[in-house]
């Protein structure tokens, strides 16, 4: 083998390694748009890809020994590129079906779709896994150099994998989305394979030109529809795919707008041009500071921070009640902030008092510019709860940012019969705060927990409601009355989340599984 051909072989191995990791990282985003990005999803993606690579290493080595010809190697790359490009195109109808199943709580269909989509990766990953052992067989012409050449090929492939780890996540996917990321890496691998085959077989390689034609036709069909159709009675106004989420904004016939993320099971923000209160969990955040010992008046509420700003529903409500209150909102996904500005009035014109930080909450909480009367945390959405925002250490950091009469208020998921997450977070909060109060949001699976810097009890809310000034906002009075009627006793468990041990995801997975096995899915179906 000439030096030029050997170097091109190394470049092909580099491209194959880069594509392999790009596919693995992009696979999580492909699945995350419907199934989320929990550890369970990651474990399945990584585990099956390793299994497919194992099969590829074995088959590639055997094939190389039987037919060690460069043309066969580059044909493997071409078929790998074609199979890789097929993944998002074949997955799209399956993901649409799965999205409908998630919205309808059809668990068997959801699980079945998930398995089928994962199996779509069998062909491209197995073919890519065949590349390295085949390349070693082609490159080794002298047994005495077998070790150094194989080491070089694995090093080159691993370097490609390193590039494939960062390039899609940091650059390509945020710019063009998951589906085009698959197609871009498939196209790169295809070009490398075609050039190599032209070098090995000449014009005979052109018979593989049908591959991009087929992909282009399928892409025109598959990419014309959204992954997740709108719910009945709603119209999709906007959809985008960021580095963190699949985002949809929908509007119903009454002019209400809703923010959906990933699988679309929950509403993350709601907006109506004439209605501030929503009848949902966000309204209860207004009541949080009034669990302080009386007398506590609207004039005592001086500032607000929100962890999990989304499209600004809570910020809008606080602005309506306290027009000049400074609000610092933390939202890790800038694409959600952009959607909030365009479709939910979360902009300087409507809320000049709002400052938005597109940062990780754990990092930025310690760097916020002031002390706060209220810190609201609306970042827990089962089954995707960031454990690092649930620990004693995190709540200590929150406590350091509160005023002497400050409160932290969090939205926690539960079922009618399983309050383990609520009880564990209550116990965790009590490690930092002297008092914790709870409200069950009517007609929902949510509990609002309020932890106060000053010792308090639930009767404080009644006293502060009774003493509310006559000119207080009607919105505030309405939310305090609802909060007072929704109080429930707290029951802290023995489980306390810490940075060292926070089995949040395991607890939530158990909660969701028990809920579904007990027939709870029927409670979520539309009437």
C-alpha positions in Angstrom: 0.0 0.0 0.0 1.4 3.4 -1.0 1.9 6.1 1.6 -0.9 8.2 0.1 -3.4 5.3 0.2 -2.4 4.5 3.8 -2.9 8.1 4.9 -6.3 8.2 3.2 -7.1 5.0 5.0 -6.2 6.7 8.3 -8.4 9.6 7.4 -11.3 7.3 6.7 -10.8 5.7 10.1 -10.8 9.2 11.7 -14.1 10.0 9.9 -15.7 6.7 10.9 -14.7 7.3 14.6 -16.1 10.8 14.5 -19.3 9.7 12.9 -19.8 6.9 15.5 -19.7 9.3 18.5 -21.7 11.9 16.7 -24.4 9.3 16.1 -24.3 8.3 19.8 -24.6 11.8 21.1 -27.2 12.8 18.5 -29.2 9.6 19.2 -29.9 10.9 22.7 -31.3 14.1 21.3 -33.4 12.2 18.8 -34.9 10.1 21.5 -35.1 13.0 24.0 -37.6 14.9 21.9 -40.2 12.3 22.9 -38.8 10.1 25.7 -36.7 12.6 27.6 -33.1 12.4 28.7 -33.1 10.6 31.9 -30.3 8.2 33.0 -32.5 5.3 31.8 -32.5 6.7 28.3 -28.8 7.3 28.3 -28.1 3.8 29.7 -30.1 2.2 26.9 -28.5 4.3 24.2 -24.9 3.8 25.4 -25.5 0.1 26.2 -27.0 -0.9 22.8 -24.5 1.2 20.9 -21.7 -0.7 22.7 -23.4 -3.9 21.8 -23.7 -3.0 18.1 -20.0 -1.9 18.1 -19.0 -5.2 19.6 -20.8 -7.0 16.8 -19.1 -4.7 14.3 -15.6 -5.4 15.6 -16.2 -9.1 15.4 -17.8 -9.1 12.0 -15.2 -6.6 10.6 -12.3 -8.7 11.7 -13.7 -11.9 10.1 -14.6 -10.1 6.9 -11.2 -8.5 6.6 -9.5 -11.9 6.9 -11.7 -13.4 4.2 -11.5 -10.5 1.7 -8.9 -7.9 2.7 -9.5 -5.6 -0.2 -9.7 -1.7 0.1 -12.8 -1.7 -2.1 -14.7 -3.8 0.5 -13.6 -1.4 3.3 -14.9 1.6 1.5 -18.2 -0.1 0.6 -18.7 -0.7 4.3 -18.3 3.0 4.9 -20.8 3.8 2.1 -23.4 1.4 3.5 -22.7 2.8 7.0 -23.3 6.3 5.7 -26.5 5.3 4.0 -27.8 3.4 7.1 -26.9 6.4 9.3 -28.9 8.8 7.1 -31.9 6.4 7.2 -32.1 6.5 11.0 -33.7 9.9 11.5 -35.9 9.5 8.4 -37.3 6.1 9.5 -37.4 7.2 13.1 -39.5 10.3 12.5 -42.9 8.5 11.9 -42.1 6.2 14.8 -41.4 9.2 17.0 -44.6 10.9 15.9 -46.5 7.7 16.9 -44.7 7.6 20.2 -45.4 11.3 20.9 -49.1 10.6 20.4 -48.8 7.6 22.7 -47.1 9.7 25.4 -49.8 12.3 25.3 -52.4 9.5 25.5 -50.5 7.6 28.2 -50.3 4.4 26.1 -47.4 2.8 27.9 -47.0 -0.3 25.7 -46.9 1.7 22.5 -44.4 4.1 24.1 -42.1 1.3 25.1 -42.5 -0.5 21.8 -41.6 2.6 19.8 -38.6 3.3 22.0 -37.3 -0.2 21.4 -37.8 0.0 17.6 -36.1 3.4 17.3 -33.1 2.0 19.3 -32.9 -1.0 17.0 -32.7 1.4 14.0 -29.1 2.1 15.1 -28.1 -1.6 14.8 -27.1 -1.4 11.1 -25.2 1.9 11.0 -23.3 1.4 14.3 -22.4 -2.3 13.4 -21.1 -1.1 10.1 -19.1 1.7 11.6 -17.7 -0.8 14.2 -16.4 -2.9 11.3 -14.1 -0.1 10.1 -11.3 -0.3 12.6 -10.5 -4.0 12.5 -10.8 -4.0 8.7 -8.5 -1.0 8.4 -5.9 -2.7 10.6 -6.0 -5.7 8.4 -5.4 -3.5 5.3 -2.6 -1.4 6.9 -0.6 -4.2 8.4 1.8 -5.6 5.7 4.6 -6.5 8.1 3.8 -8.5 11.2 6.6 -6.9 13.1 4.7 -3.5 12.8 1.3 -4.9 13.6 1.3 -3.4 17.1 2.4 0.1 16.1 0.0 0.3 13.2 -3.0 -1.1 15.1 -2.2 1.4 17.9 -2.0 4.2 15.4 -5.4 3.3 13.9 -7.1 3.1 17.3 -5.6 6.4 18.3 -6.8 8.0 15.0 -10.2 6.5 15.4 -10.4 7.7 19.0 -9.3 11.2 18.1 -12.1 11.2 15.5 -14.5 10.1 18.3 -13.3 13.0 20.4 -14.2 15.5 17.7 -17.5 13.7 17.2 -18.3 14.1 20.9 -18.1 17.9 20.9 -18.8 19.0 17.3 -22.5 18.0 17.1 -23.3 19.0 20.7 -21.7 22.4 20.7 -21.9 23.4 17.1 -24.0 21.5 14.6 -27.1 20.4 16.5 -27.9 23.8 18.0 -27.6 25.3 14.5 -29.4 22.9 12.3 -31.2 20.4 14.6 -30.9 16.6 15.2 -32.1 15.4 11.9 -29.8 17.5 9.8 -26.9 16.5 12.1 -27.4 12.9 11.2 -27.5 13.8 7.5 -24.4 16.0 7.7 -22.3 13.3 9.3 -23.7 10.7 7.0 -22.9 12.9 4.0 -19.3 13.4 5.2 -18.8 9.6 5.6 -20.4 9.0 2.3 -18.0 11.3 0.5 -15.0 9.8 2.2 -16.2 6.3 1.3 -17.0 7.2 -2.3 -13.6 8.8 -2.9 -11.9 5.8 -1.4 -13.9 3.4 -3.6 -13.2 5.5 -6.7 -9.5 5.1 -5.9 -9.9 1.4 -5.4 -12.4 0.5 -8.2 -12.5 3.5 -10.5 -15.7 4.3 -12.3 -17.5 1.2 -10.9 -17.9 3.2 -7.6 -20.4 5.4 -9.3 -23.0 2.7 -9.0 -23.4 3.9 -5.4 -24.7 7.3 -6.5 -28.3 6.1 -6.0 -27.8 6.4 -2.2 -28.0 10.2 -1.9 -30.9 10.3 -4.3 -32.9 8.0 -2.2 -32.0 9.9 1.0 -33.0 13.2 -0.6 -36.4 11.9 -1.6 -37.1 10.4 1.9 -35.9 13.6 3.6 -38.3 15.7 1.6 -41.1 13.5 2.8 -40.1 12.9 6.4 -38.9 16.4 7.3 -42.1 18.1 6.1 -44.0 17.3 9.3 -43.4 18.1 13.0 -42.2 15.3 15.3 -45.2 15.9 17.6 -48.6 17.0 16.2 -50.6 19.6 18.0 -53.2 18.5 20.6 -56.8 18.6 19.5 -58.1 22.2 19.4 -54.5 23.7 19.3 -52.4 25.0 16.5 -48.6 24.9 16.5 -47.2 28.5 16.3 -43.5 27.6 16.7 -41.2 24.7 17.0 -37.4 24.5 17.4 -34.7 22.2 18.6 -32.1 23.6 20.9 -29.0 22.1 22.5 -31.3 21.1 25.4 -34.9 20.7 24.3 -37.4 20.1 21.5 -39.6 23.2 21.9 -43.1 23.8 20.8 -45.5 26.7 21.2 -49.2 26.0 20.6 -52.3 28.2 20.8 -55.9 27.1 21.4 -59.1 28.6 20.1 -59.4 30.9 23.1 -56.1 32.5 22.4 -54.2 30.7 25.2 -50.6 29.9 24.4 -48.7 26.9 25.8 -45.0 26.0 26.0 -44.3 22.3 25.5 -40.9 20.7 25.9 -39.6 17.3 24.7 -42.2 14.7 25.1 -44.9 17.3 25.5 -46.6 15.7 28.5 -46.5 18.9 30.6 -47.2 22.6 30.1 -44.1 24.6 31.1 -45.6 28.1 30.6 -49.0 29.6 29.7 -50.0 33.0 28.4 -53.2 34.8 27.5 -53.3 38.5 26.5 -56.1 39.4 28.9 -55.7 36.8 31.7 -52.9 36.8 34.3 -53.9 33.9 36.5 -53.9 30.4 34.9 -55.6 28.2 37.5 -52.4 26.1 37.5 -49.4 25.6 39.8 -47.7 29.0 38.9 -50.5 31.0 40.7 -49.5 29.5 44.0 -46.0 31.1 43.8 -47.7 34.4 44.6 -48.7 33.2 48.0 -45.3 32.0 49.2 -44.1 35.1 51.1 -47.4 35.4 53.1 -46.4 32.3 55.1 -44.1 34.7 57.0 -45.2 35.7 60.5 -47.7 38.5 60.4 -47.9 41.3 59.8 -46.6 40.8 56.3 -47.8 43.1 53.5 -47.3 43.5 49.8 -44.8 46.3 50.6 -42.5 43.7 52.2 -42.0 41.8 48.9 -38.9 43.5 47.5 -37.4 41.1 44.9 -37.8 37.7 43.2 -35.6 35.1 41.6 -36.9 32.3 39.6 -35.0 29.0 38.9 -36.7 27.5 35.8 -38.0 30.7 34.2 -39.3 28.9 31.1 -41.4 31.5 29.2 -42.1 33.7 32.2 -45.5 32.9 33.5 -44.5 33.4 37.2 -42.5 36.5 36.3 -45.6 37.9 34.5 -47.8 37.3 37.5 -45.4 38.9 40.0 -45.0 41.9 37.6 -48.8 42.3 37.5 -49.1 42.3 41.3 -45.8 44.2 42.1 -45.2 46.3 38.9 -41.7 47.6 39.9 -40.3 44.5 41.6 -36.8 43.4 40.3 -37.0 39.9 39.0 -34.0 37.7 38.1 -34.9 34.7 36.0 -32.7 31.7 35.4 -33.3 29.5 32.4 -30.5 27.3 31.0 -31.9 27.1 27.5 -31.6 30.4 25.5 -34.0 29.0 22.8 -36.8 28.9 25.4 -36.0 32.5 26.4 -36.3 33.5 22.7 -39.6 31.7 22.4 -40.8 33.4 25.6 -39.9 36.8 24.2 -41.7 36.2 20.9 -44.8 34.4 22.0 -45.3 35.0 25.8 -44.5 38.7 26.2 -41.4 37.9 28.1 -39.6 40.9 26.7 -38.3 44.4 27.8 -41.5 46.1 26.6 -43.8 44.0 28.8 -41.5 43.2 31.7 -38.7 45.8 31.9 -38.1 44.7 35.5 -37.0 41.2 34.4 -33.3 40.2 34.0 -32.7 36.8 32.4 -29.7 34.6 33.0 -29.2 31.8 30.5 -27.0 29.8 32.8 -27.0 26.6 34.8 -29.0 27.3 38.0 -26.5 25.7 40.4 -23.7 27.9 39.1 -25.6 31.2 38.8 -27.5 31.1 42.1 -24.3 31.8 44.0 -23.6 34.7 41.7 -26.9 36.5 41.7 -26.6 40.3 42.3 -28.9 40.7 45.4 -30.8 39.2 48.3 -34.4 38.1 47.5 -37.7 38.1 49.3 -38.7 35.0 47.2 -36.8 32.4 45.3 -39.1 30.2 43.2 -37.9 26.9 41.9 -40.0 25.5 39.0 -37.4 23.2 37.5 -38.8 19.8 38.7 -40.8 18.0 36.1 -41.1 14.2 36.7 -39.5 12.2 35.5 -36.8 14.7 34.5 -35.7 16.3 37.8 -32.1 17.7 38.0 -30.9 16.1 41.2 -28.3 18.8 41.8 -31.2 21.2 42.5 -32.7 19.0 45.2 -29.9 18.7 47.7 -29.2 20.1 51.1 -26.1 21.9 49.7 -28.1 23.6 47.0 -30.8 24.8 49.4 -28.0 26.2 51.6 -26.8 28.2 48.6 -30.4 29.3 48.1 -30.7 30.3 51.7 -27.6 32.5 51.4 -29.4 34.5 48.7 -32.6 35.2 50.8 -33.4 38.2 53.0 -34.1 37.8 56.7 -37.8 37.2 55.9 -37.2 35.4 52.6 -38.9 32.2 51.4 -38.1 29.5 48.9 -41.1 28.0 47.0 -40.8 24.9 44.9 -43.2 22.9 42.7 -43.0 19.1 43.3 -44.7 16.3 41.5 -46.6 13.5 43.2 -49.6 11.1 42.7 -52.8 10.8 44.7 -51.3 8.0 46.7 -47.5 8.4 46.5 -46.0 11.5 48.1 -42.5 10.1 48.5 -40.8 12.9 46.5 -42.8 15.6 48.3 -41.8 14.1 51.7 -38.2 13.6 50.8 -37.9 17.2 49.6 -39.7 18.4 52.8 -37.1 16.6 54.9 -34.3 18.0 52.8 -35.6 21.6 53.1 -35.9 21.1 56.9 -32.2 20.5 57.1 -31.7 24.1 56.1 -35.0 26.0 57.0 -36.9 26.0 60.3 -40.3 25.6 58.7 -41.9 24.1 55.6 -45.5 24.4 54.5 -47.4 22.6 51.8 -50.3 23.2 49.4 -51.8 20.6 47.0 -52.7 22.2 43.7 -56.3 21.2 43.0 -57.0 18.9 40.0 -53.3 18.2 39.5 -50.4 16.0 40.5 -48.5 18.9 42.1 -47.6 20.1 45.6 -46.2 23.5 46.4 -43.7 23.6 49.2 -42.8 26.8 51.0 -39.7 27.0 53.2 -39.3 30.1 55.4 -36.2 31.7 56.9 -38.2 32.7 59.9 -40.0 30.0 61.9 -43.6 30.0 60.8 -46.8 27.9 60.7 -49.7 27.6 58.3 -52.0 30.0 60.3 -49.7 32.9 59.2 -51.3 32.7 55.8 -54.7 33.3 57.3 -53.6 36.2 59.4 -51.8 37.9 56.5 -54.8 37.3 54.2 -57.2 38.9 56.7 -54.9 41.9 57.1 -54.4 42.4 53.4 -54.9 46.1 52.5 -58.1 47.0 50.8 -56.2 48.4 47.8 -54.1 45.1 47.4 -54.2 43.5 44.0 -57.3 41.4 43.4 -55.1 38.8 41.8 -53.1 38.5 45.1 -56.2 38.2 47.2 -57.6 35.5 44.9 -54.4 33.5 45.0 -54.1 33.8 48.8 -57.6 32.5 49.3 -56.9 29.6 47.0 -53.7 28.8 48.8 -55.3 28.9 52.2 -57.9 26.4 51.0 -55.2 24.1 49.5 -53.0 23.7 52.6 -52.0 20.1 53.6 -49.9 18.8 56.5 -46.3 18.0 55.8 -44.8 14.6 56.5 -41.0 14.6 56.1 -39.5 11.3 55.3 -36.2 9.8 56.5 -34.7 10.3 53.1 -32.6 13.5 52.7 -31.0 14.4 49.4 -27.3 15.5 49.5 -24.7 16.1 46.9 -23.1 12.8 47.9 -26.3 10.8 47.7 -29.4 12.0 45.9 -31.4 9.0 44.4 -34.0 11.4 42.9 -34.3 9.7 39.6 -34.7 6.2 41.1 -37.4 7.5 43.4 -39.2 9.2 40.6 -39.0 6.2 38.3 -40.5 4.1 41.0 -43.3 6.7 41.6 -44.1 6.8 37.9 -44.0 3.0 37.5 -46.3 2.4 40.5 -48.7 5.0 39.2 -49.0 3.4 35.8 -49.2 -0.2 37.2 -52.0 0.9 39.5 -54.1 2.2 36.5 -53.2 5.8 37.1 -52.8 6.4 33.4 -56.6 6.6 33.1 -56.5 9.7 35.3 -54.4 11.5 32.8 -56.5 10.7 29.7 -58.6 13.5 28.2 -62.3 13.3 29.1 
